[in-house]
């Protein structure tokens, strides 16, 4: 990555964080607009989780990773402590990979 691209990305990130602070109280959004932005953020997060779970690059990630994510989801649903959820998911994935499941 060139220095120019890095500077543009850093500047864009800085502006995206600065603009809401500068516009707070000056611009009013409708309740529907706020709700749509919130739903867009949730949809983006779900898309990132799904692609990270099922794909590695452009290839299928194998069955061990989705199994680990499923164990994590079950742990979250059961309201287990976060550290335990991470350990269970990692252990599930590791054991399945040691067993030869990609």
N, C-alpha and C positions, 0 to 999 in steps of 0.2 A: 504494500500500500504506500502510495507516495505521500509526502508531507502535505501536499495541497489537499488531497482527498481526506487525510486525517484532520486537517484544520477545518475543512468544510463540515465534516461530520461532527466534530467537537462544537463548532459554532452553532450548528443546527440543534444539537442536543441542548446546549445552553439556552438558546432562544425558546425552545419548546418548554423549558422549565421556567423561564423568566416571564413570558407573555401572560400566563394566567395570573401571576402576581401583580403585574402592571394593570391588568384589566379588571381585577377584582372590584366589584361594586360599581363599575362603569357600564358593563354590558350585562343585560338580563337575558337569560335563556328560558324558553318555555319549559314546562314540566316534561312535555313529550320529548323535546330535544335532549334534555338531561337524561331521561330514561333510555333513549336510543344510544347515547354515548356510553352509558353504563353497560347496556346489552352488547354493544360492539366490543367493549373491553373484555367481557366474559367470553364472547365468541372467539376472539383472538387468542385468549388463554387456552380455551378448549382445543383450538386448532393446533397450537404449539404442543400441547400435551399429546394429542393424537399422533401427530407426525413424529414427535420424539419417541413415542412408544413403539410404533410399528415400522419406522423406517430408519435406516442408517445410510445417509447419503441418498442415493436413489434406489437402494436395494432393501429388501425385506430384512428387518433386524433379527429375525428368528423368533422362536416361541418363548424363550426364557425371559426376555424383557417384558413382553405383555403379561406374562404370568406374574412377574414381580410387581408390575403396576397394579394388577388385579388384587394381589395380596395387600398392597398399600391402600387401595381403595376400600377393601374390606376392613382394614385396621382403622382407617379414618371413620368409616361408617360406625364401627364399634366404639369410637371415641377413645382409642388407645393413645397414650402419650406419643408425641411426634417422633421422638428419638426411637422409640420402639417400632413405630411404623417404618421408619427408614431402615432400621436394622433387619426387620422381618422381610422387607422387600428386597434388600440387597442379598440377604441370605438365600431367599428363594431363587433369585436369579443365579447366584453363584452355584448353588447345589444343582440346579437344572443344567447349567453349563458344564459342570464337572461330570454330570451323568451323560453328557454327550449331546444334549439338546441344544441346537444353535440358538 
